[in-house]
Amino acid sequence: MLKGILPKEYAFFDYFDQLIFADKQISILFLLMLNNKNDRQEISRQIKDLEKHTEKLSRNCSDLLHNTFITPLDRNDIFILIHRLDDFANLINSATYRVSIYDISEVRPEAIELTKIIQACVDELTIAIRELRKMRNKNMILECCKKVHDYENQADEILRNAISVLFKEGELLLLFKWKEIFERLEKTVDKCEDIAITIESILIEHS
């Protein structure tokens, strides 16, 4: 009874919003970096700064979780969601690092396709996370999550085709470089699906 009348801490939703916004900025910058070879060093620095920013947001939100008695969502769901949003930034930063150190001269079209899928996933997750605050439009949230699952299937197909083409070309060094980059981009899409699954779990608990 007491738990039902005590105030809940809604700052967690602000952290969700800030984290997904940072993830969106990172995805935009990554595509920009792929298309602008001359600016890659500066864009890579900006991505790294944003990745550090998401780490700080994640830590601050975890601290708030430890010090909040009543939470608007299940404590474990909050913990998982903030860390998966942070993991997204880590994965993109990892791909960024490899594009930089491998001195990629010609960007393969599959990298552009995967990055655009990542951006589309983030757009859907942005809507879903925004709607979590009041949870009045569960159908909209579920539809956003469904689209993310569909995008993940597309990304799997792109990765398979991209690796197949690389093997057929027979350039081992090129295969090694792009396989590393492709796999990290595909893992980023997987992370988007993980975030969608967490959101779906939250909806089930609040049905």
Stockholm file with secondary structure:
# STOCKHOLM 1.0

chainA/1-207         MLKGILPKEYAFFDYFDQLIFADKQISILFLLMLNNKNDRQEISRQIKDLEKHTEKLSRNCSDLLHNTFITPLDRNDIFILIHRLDDFANLINSATYRVSIYDISEVRPEAIELTKIIQACVDELTIAIRELRKMRNKNMILECCKKVHDYENQADEILRNAISVLFKEGELLLLFKWKEIFERLEKTVDKCEDIAITIESILIEHS
#=GR chainA/1-207 SS CHHHHSCCCCHHHHHHHHHHHHHHHHHHHHHHHHHCGGGHHHHHHHHHHHHHHHHHHHHHHHHHHHTCSSCSSCHHHHHHHHHHHHHHHHHHHHHHHHHHHTTCCSCCHHHHHHHHHHHHHHHHHHHHHHHHTTCCCHHHHHHHHHHHHHHHHHHHHHHHHHHHHHHHHTCHHHHHHHHHHHHHHHHHHHHHHHHHHHHHHHHHHTC
#=GC SS_cons         CHHHHSCCCCHHHHHHHHHHHHHHHHHHHHHHHHHCGGGHHHHHHHHHHHHHHHHHHHHHHHHHHHTCSSCSSCHHHHHHHHHHHHHHHHHHHHHHHHHHHTTCCSCCHHHHHHHHHHHHHHHHHHHHHHHHTTCCCHHHHHHHHHHHHHHHHHHHHHHHHHHHHHHHHTCHHHHHHHHHHHHHHHHHHHHHHHHHHHHHHHHHHTC
//
